[in-house]
Amino acid sequence: MGYGLNDNELMPEWRARLPLIGESALQDKWVATIKEQNVKLVLAEYGPVGVHWLPVCQKAGIPLLVYFHGFDATRGDILKQYQLKYKELFQYASSIFVVSLPMKQLLLSWGVPELKLVLNPCGADLSMFGYLLRDATQQTILSVGRFAATKRPDLVIKAFARVLKDVPKAQLRMAGAGEMLKECKALANKFGLNNQVHFIGVITPEQVVHEMHEANVFVQHSMTTSDGETEGAPVAIMEAGATGLPVVSTLHAGIPEIVEHGKTGYLVPEGDVDAMASCMIKLLQDSVLAQQMGIAASQRIAAHFSLAQNIRILTQTIEKHL
């Protein structure tokens, strides 16, 4: 999957496919397959997947582990469809993974026993996203992510327009696709930014590494949507920090666990375009500060948010239930 896509794009697929798992005859076929293949445990990625695999695991008598990532615990339409079913899921599941402290607190408020909850952010692959000292003469801001309401790329563009008043040679590169892309292109055109804002589309992980190594600042304006959807713990922010990019983002969901305000980047209130612009300007105008924050960010990600750590916790939890 290319960068700039996210888990929400799987939902239409799930809605078309997963209800079939709820049919008794198909459940029995899955149970037979599980026994034939000597499957000992099922790990379901995302809450709705866990709901649909719950009866299969119950019939097979095997443990079910579920990984919640963000929208599956917060988005209005998902909760309307699944929240009652989540209660049964929480009772049966052996362990439930969450990617941030706010998500853990949310599930605790739903009555999930704390002993079942495992805090385990996804993590950056440090073998790919390694630290690199930047060219201080560049003034490039990078944004990587789906053009969606949870990431508010339009506010990034509005903040960047204000950055140009103080840093006229700055460039903004935006990777990704999504329902807000057309709107964002129109906004950039309205502000006369066609030569400063570059929409580079959905890109591969290798291309993301290249873009991060060429940038000076990483920006993401995550924001709670009108129906309550939030992010979890954005991996792109971890990857940017791992490469040595200072991050400018928002006080949203699990982001404050990743970014230490004033040490590895800056966090601003959701929707505060002026504050975001000021932080980007500060980093672009002070290359020494940006370098210091980038080094601190790389060290923090390596210590607390690596893919290796994520896999280690995941493996230990699975082995505990086998």
For each residue, the residues with C-beta under 8 A, 3 or more apart:
1: 5
2: 5 202 203 204
3: 144 145 175 176 202 203 204 205 207 208 236
4: 144 145 146 147 175 176 177 178 201 202 203
5: 1 2 9 146 176 177 202
6: 9 145 146 148
7: 10 11 46 69 70 71 72
8: 11 71 146 148
9: 5 6 12 146
10: 7 13 14 46
11: 7 8 14 15 48 78
12: 9 15 16
13: 10 16 17
14: 10 11 17 18 46 48 49 52
15: 11 12 18 19
16: 12 13
17: 13 14 20 21
18: 14 15 21 22 48 49 52
19: 15 22 23 52
20: 17 23 26
21: 17 18 26 27 30 52 53 56
22: 18 19 26 27 52 55
23: 19 20 26 27
24: 27 28
25: 28 29
26: 20 21 22 23 29 30
27: 21 22 23 24 30 31 55 56 59
28: 24 25 31 32 59
29: 25 26 32 33
30: 21 26 27 33 34 56 60
31: 27 28 34 35 56 59 60
32: 28 29 35 36
33: 29 30 36 37 39
34: 30 31 37 39 42 56 60 62
35: 31 32 38 39 60
36: 32 33
37: 33 34
38: 35
39: 33 34 35 42 60 62
40: 62 63 322
41: 62 63 64 65 94 318 321 322
42: 34 39 53 56 57 62 63 64 65
43: 65 66 67 318
44: 49 50 53 64 65 66 67
45: 49 67 69
46: 7 10 14 49 50 66 67 68 69 72
47: 50 51 66 68 72 73 78 82 86 89
48: 11 14 18 51 52 72 78 81 82
49: 14 18 44 45 46 52 53 66
50: 44 46 47 53 54 64 66 89 93
51: 47 48 54 82 85 86 89
52: 14 18 19 21 22 48 49
53: 21 42 44 49 50 56 57 64
54: 50 51 57 58 64 85 88 89 92
55: 22 27 58 59
56: 21 27 30 31 34 42 53 59 60
57: 42 53 54 60 61 62 63 64 92
58: 54 55 61 92
59: 27 28 31 55 56
60: 30 31 34 35 39 56 57
61: 57 58
62: 34 39 40 41 42 57
63: 40 41 42 57 94 321 322
64: 41 42 44 50 53 54 57 89 92 93 94
65: 41 42 43 44 93 94 95 96 97 317 318 321
66: 43 44 46 47 49 50 89 93 95 96 97
67: 43 44 45 46 96 97
68: 46 47 72 73 96 97 98 99 103 107 232
69: 7 45 46 72 99 122 232
70: 7 73 74 99 103 150 229 230 231 232 253
71: 7 8 74 75 78 150 229 230
72: 7 46 47 48 68 69 75 78 82
73: 47 68 70 79 98 103 106 107
74: 70 71 78 79 106 224 228 229 230
75: 71 72 78 79 225 227 228 229
76: 79 80 227 228 229
77: 80 81 227
78: 11 47 48 71 72 74 75 81 82
79: 73 74 75 76 82 83 228
80: 76 77 83
81: 48 77 78
82: 47 48 51 72 78 79 85 86
83: 79 80 86 87 110
84: 87
85: 51 54 82 88 89
86: 47 51 82 83 89 90 110
87: 83 84 90 91 110 111
88: 54 85 91 92
89: 47 50 51 54 64 66 85 86 92 93
90: 86 87 93 96 107 110 111 112 116
91: 87 88
92: 54 57 58 64 88 89
93: 50 64 65 66 89 90 96 116
94: 41 63 64 65 116 321
95: 65 66 116 117 118 317 320 321
96: 65 66 67 68 90 93 107 112 116 117 118
97: 65 66 67 68 118 119 120 314 317
98: 68 73 103 104 107 117 118 119 120 232
99: 68 69 70 103 119 120 121 122 232 233 254
100: 103 104 119 121 232 233 253 254 257
101: 104 105 119 254 257
102: 105 106 230 253 254
103: 68 70 73 98 99 100 106 107 232 253 254
104: 98 100 101 107 108 117 119
105: 101 102 108 109
106: 73 74 102 103 109 110
107: 68 73 90 96 98 103 104 110 112 117
108: 104 105 111 112 114 117
109: 105 106
110: 83 86 87 90 106 107
111: 87 90 108
112: 90 96 107 108 116 117
113: 116 117
114: 108 117
115:
116: 90 93 94 95 96 112 113
117: 95 96 98 104 107 108 112 113 114
118: 95 96 97 98 313 317
119: 97 98 99 100 101 104
120: 97 98 99 310 313 314 317
121: 99 100 232 233 238 254 257 258 305 310
122: 69 99 233 235 238 307 310
123: 235 238 305 306 307 308 309 310 311
124: 129 235 238 239 241 242 301 305 306 307
125: 128 129 239 306 307
126: 129 130 242 301 302 306 307 308
127: 130
128: 125 205 206 209
129: 124 125 126 209 212 239 242 243
130: 126 127 242 243
131: 242 243 244 294 295 298
132: 213 243 244
133: 244 291
134: 138 213 215 216 244 245 287 290 291 294
135: 138
136: 216 287 290 291
137:
138: 134 135 214 215 216
139: 167 169 170 171 216 284
140: 170 171 172 173 214 215 216 217
141: 160 163 170 171 172 173 215 216 217 218 219 280 284
142: 172 173 174 175 211 212 214 215 217 218 219 240 245
143: 153 156 172 173 174 175 176 218 219 220
144: 3 4 174 175 176 203 208 211 212 218 220 236 240
145: 3 4 6 148 151 153 175 176 220 234 236
146: 4 5 6 8 9 151 176 177 178
147: 4 151 153 174 176 177 178 179 180 181 184
148: 6 8 145 151 178 179 180
149: 152 180 223 225 226 229
150: 70 71 222 223 224 225 229 230 231
151: 145 146 147 148 220 221 222 223 231
152: 149 155 156 221 222 223 271
153: 143 145 147 156 157 174 176 180 181 184 221
154: 157 158 180 183 184 187
155: 152 158 159 221 223 271 273 276
156: 143 152 153 159 160 172 174 219 220 221 276
157: 153 154 160 161 172 174 184 187 188 191 193 197
158: 154 155 161 162 187 191 273
159: 155 156 162 163 219 221 273 274 276 277 280
160: 141 156 157 163 164 170 172 193 196 197 277 280
161: 157 158 164 191 193
162: 158 159 165 273 274 277
163: 141 159 160 166 167 170 277 280 281 284
164: 160 161 167 168 170 193 196
165: 162 168
166: 163 281 285
167: 139 163 164 170 281 284 285
168: 164 165
169: 139
170: 139 140 141 160 163 164 167 196 280 284
171: 139 140 141 196 197 198
172: 140 141 142 143 156 157 160 193 196 197 198
173: 140 141 142 143 198 200 211 215
174: 142 143 144 147 153 156 157 184 197 198 199 200
175: 3 4 142 143 144 145 200 201 202 203 207 208 211
176: 3 4 5 143 144 145 146 147 153 181 201 202
177: 4 5 146 147 181 201 202
178: 4 146 147 148 181
179: 147 148
180: 147 148 149 153 154 183 184
181: 147 153 176 177 178 184 185 199
182: 185 186
183: 154 180 186 187
184: 147 153 154 157 174 180 181 187 188 199
185: 181 182 188 189 199
186: 182 183 189 190
187: 154 157 158 183 184 190 191
188: 157 184 185 191 193 194 197 199
189: 185 186 192 193 194
190: 186 187
191: 157 158 161 187 188
192: 189
193: 157 160 161 164 172 188 189 196 197
194: 188 189 197
195:
196: 160 164 170 171 172 193
197: 157 160 171 172 174 188 193 194
198: 171 172 173 174
199: 174 181 184 185 188
200: 173 174 175 203 211
201: 4 175 176 177
202: 2 3 4 5 175 176 177
203: 2 3 4 144 175 200 207 208 211
204: 2 3 207 208
205: 3 128 208 209
206: 128 209 210
207: 3 175 203 204 210 211
208: 3 144 175 203 204 205 211 212 236 239
209: 128 129 205 206 212 213 243
210: 206 207 213 214
211: 142 144 173 175 200 203 207 208 214 215
212: 129 142 144 208 209 215 218 239 240 243 245
213: 132 134 209 210 243
214: 138 140 142 210 211
215: 134 138 140 141 142 173 211 212 218 245
216: 134 136 138 139 140 141 245 283 284 287 290
217: 140 141 142 245 246 247 248 280 283 284 290
218: 141 142 143 144 212 215 236 237 240 241 245 246 247 248 265
219: 141 142 143 156 159 247 248 249 276 280
220: 143 144 145 151 156 234 236 237 247 248 249 250 255
221: 151 152 153 155 156 159 249 250 270 276
222: 150 151 152 230 231 234 249 250 252 253 255 270
223: 149 150 151 152 155 250 252 270 271
224: 74 150 228 229 230 252 270
225: 75 149 150 228 229 230
226: 149
227: 75 76 77
228: 74 75 76 79 224 225
229: 70 71 74 75 76 149 150 224 225
230: 70 71 74 102 150 222 224 225 252 253
231: 70 150 151 222 234 252 253 254 255
232: 68 69 70 98 99 100 103 121 253 254
233: 99 100 121 122 237 238 253 254 255 257 258 305
234: 145 220 222 231 237 238 254 255 258
235: 122 123 124 238 239
236: 3 144 145 208 218 220 239 240
237: 218 220 233 234 240 241 247 249 255 258 259
238: 121 122 123 124 233 234 235 241 242 258 301 305
239: 124 125 129 208 212 235 236 242 243
240: 142 144 212 218 236 237 243 245 247 297
241: 124 218 237 238 244 245 247 258 259 264 265 294 297 298 300 301 305
242: 124 126 129 130 131 238 239 297 298 301 302 305 306
243: 129 130 131 132 209 212 213 239 240 294 298
244: 131 132 133 134 241 291 294 295 297 298
245: 134 142 212 215 216 217 218 240 241 294 297
246: 217 218 264 265 266 283 289 290 293 294 297
247: 217 218 219 220 237 240 241 258 259 264 265 266 297
248: 217 218 219 220 265 266 267 268 276 279 280 283
249: 219 220 221 222 237 252 255 259 265 266 267 268
250: 220 221 222 223 255 267 268 269 270 272 276
251: 255 256 267 268 269 270
252: 222 223 224 230 231 249 255 256 270
253: 70 100 102 103 222 230 231 232 233
254: 99 100 101 102 103 121 231 232 233 234 257 258
255: 220 222 231 233 234 237 249 250 251 252 258 259 267
256: 251 252 259 261 267
257: 100 101 121 233 254
258: 121 233 234 237 238 241 247 254 255 300 301 305
259: 237 241 247 249 255 256 264 265 266 267 297
260: 263 264 265 296 300
261: 256 265 266 267
262: 266
263: 260 293 296 300
264: 241 246 247 259 260 293 296 297 300
265: 218 241 246 247 248 249 259 260 261 279 293 297
266: 246 247 248 249 259 261 262 279 282 283
267: 248 249 250 251 255 256 259 261
268: 248 249 250 251 272 275 276 279
269: 250 251 272 275
270: 221 222 223 224 250 251 252
271: 152 155 223
272: 250 268 269 275 276
273: 155 158 159 162 276 277
274: 159 162 277 278
275: 268 269 272 278 279
276: 155 156 159 219 221 248 250 268 272 273 279 280
277: 159 160 162 163 273 274 280 281
278: 274 275 281 282
279: 248 265 266 268 275 276 282 283
280: 141 159 160 163 170 217 219 248 276 277 283 284
281: 163 166 167 277 278 284 285
282: 266 278 279 285 286 289
283: 216 217 246 248 266 279 280 286 289 290 293
284: 139 141 163 167 170 216 217 280 281 290
285: 166 167 281 282
286: 282 283 289 290
287: 134 136 216 290 291
288: 291 292
289: 246 282 283 286 292 293
290: 134 136 216 217 246 283 284 286 287 293 294
291: 133 134 136 244 287 288 294 295
292: 288 289 295 296
293: 246 263 264 265 283 289 290 296 297
294: 131 134 241 243 244 245 246 290 291 297 298
295: 131 244 291 292 298 299
296: 260 263 264 292 293 299 300
297: 240 241 242 244 245 246 247 259 264 265 293 294 300 301
298: 131 241 242 243 244 294 295 301 302
299: 295 296 302 303
300: 241 258 260 263 264 296 297 303 304 305
301: 124 126 238 241 242 258 297 298 304 305 306
302: 126 242 298 299 306
303: 299 300 306
304: 300 301 309
305: 121 123 124 233 238 241 242 258 300 301 309
306: 123 124 125 126 242 301 302 303 309 310
307: 122 123 124 125 126 310 311
308: 123 126 311 312
309: 123 304 305 306 312 313
310: 120 121 122 123 306 307 313 314
311: 123 307 308 314 315
312: 308 309 315 316
313: 118 120 309 310 316 317
314: 97 120 310 311 317 318
315: 311 312 318 319
316: 312 313 319 320
317: 65 95 97 118 120 313 314 320 321
318: 41 43 65 314 315 321 322
319: 315 316 322
320: 95 316 317
321: 41 63 65 94 95 317 318
322: 40 41 63 318 319
